[in-house]
Amino acid sequence: MASKALHQNAVKDDLAKLPALYEDCFHAISRRRSPAIFMTRVRTSRNPDPFNDEAIEVRRHIDDVLRSWAALVAERVGLPVPGPDRGAGIGGLTAFLVAHLDWLMRSAAATEFAEEVAALRGRAERLVNGTAPAHHLGECVEASCDGRLTARTAPGRAVASQIGCDRGHSWPPREWLLLSARIERREAS
Ligand SMILES: [Zn+2]
């Protein structure tokens, strides 16, 4: 019983962190609007901005997962799902799930719910803390290089700080505009 209570507290803690993490992901997007990135975005139709994409995807994922669990609870207890607006009600969704956590954690889906909420928190924290997984951008653009291009993030940074290939080519942020044009040419050829 004690371990079950601890488990439930852990889920409650994960849920409580999600509204702030959801906001922090938004700020991670905003911080990307450095001049180099802005120019890249204007210049190219294909957006080589993997961390922006990741932040948007994490937010969408948080919203989707919480909403689907809230819908399940709402159906069982005969209440409406709070916050009908997408992206506008993460606090309302988590409060609703916390209010019905006893029921959720006694249900057959308890383990799945706990794992999904923990995964949401982990993914959002990795993004916000700048340790998001590397993002692959396809093959290296250097002639006769068969490496794979990857965007990486330095510890403590919320945005990508280096793009390089696994054979040793690398491009600092000031060269991303040029690099994005080369990626685009490669994809067009
Ligand atoms: Zn290379």
Boltz pocket constraint, residues with backbone or C-beta under 6 A from the ligand:
constraints:
  - pocket:
      binder: B
      contacts: [[A, 140], [A, 141], [A, 142], [A, 145], [A, 146], [A, 147], [A, 165], [A, 166], [A, 167], [A, 168], [A, 169]]
      max_distance: 6.0
